[in-house]
Amino acid sequence: MFRGTPFADKSTCMPCGVTSGMHWYAGLRLGMAAGVSMHKGSCLCGAVSFRLGAQPKAVSNCHCRMCQKQHGAAFATYASVRRTDLEYLSGEELMVAYNSSANIRRKFCGVCGSNIEWGGSEAFPDWLSIPITLLDTYFDPGNIKDINLASKVCWL
């Protein structure tokens, strides 16, 4: 399966050169609409893979310094899922964990370094956040909220 970013804006897909937008999602969109399958995702190298048993919620672009440093980017886009809805299919034993603060534990692939999840919020102990870019199945987040704007980089 192609692992990459959906091109809903009609930009060009680098691996195959298609400019039609959402081309590799066509069949998956129909399956999701009919409730046939849930979301699957994986890390960059494919060693860690997972399945979600429910739709992700509360998608946000986090501009905090921890997320910037974790991703090496201006912000990180996460969705929230219940712990019980995240099932690892492979590579769970390869994941490495890091406590970025007193309660927050971040997990990433020990092979390729992809950020996989973070959790431990006192306010939402039964929830995890996952980067939506790890999803290999179609996911339309709808509204995305920008959070922690006090540390938003100046070039955006």
Secondary structure, 3 states (H helix, E strand, C coil): CCCCCCCCCCCCCCCCCCCCCCHHHHHHHHHHHCCCCCCEEECCCCCCEEEECCCCEEEEEECCHHHHHHHCCCCEEEEEEEHHHEEEEECHHHEEEEECCCCCEEEEECCCCCEEEEECCCCCCCEEEEEHHHECCCCCCCCCEEECHHHCCCCC
